[in-house]
């Protein structure tokens, strides 16, 4: 399992339980792997944040994904602190441009803006950052006439 990608301790526990291994055996193996540095939730969290951020995921979505994978709040916060704000803004702009190209030209400016806003918030970007990016791109925001 570890040859393909890094896994969190919780992910490995779940996979091994599905394969019917005993809980004591699982814990012993995971402890040995952690001692050898092969299972490290903090490193895994950093890796997830780097790759998923590059794929256009925002901070909120990344935090949710890390939590779902069993990463502690401390390790999650450390990994998210590694995000470069400039790179995050560039990723947001890239996702915005890509989504804007895919929208129908028949949409009203407000409907277009709402679809873009909703898409970007679902991807985990903060509403404030999304509104700022929409304004920068020249898209109308909800609070504008």
Secondary structure, 3 states (H helix, E strand, C coil): CCCCCCCCHHHHHHHHHHCCCCHHHHHHHHHHHHHCCCCCHHHHHHHHHHHHHHCCCCHHHHHHHHHHCCCCHHHHHHHHHCCCHHHHHHHHHHHHHHHHHHCCCCCCHHHHHHHHHHHHHHCCCCHHHHHHHHHHHCCCCCCCC
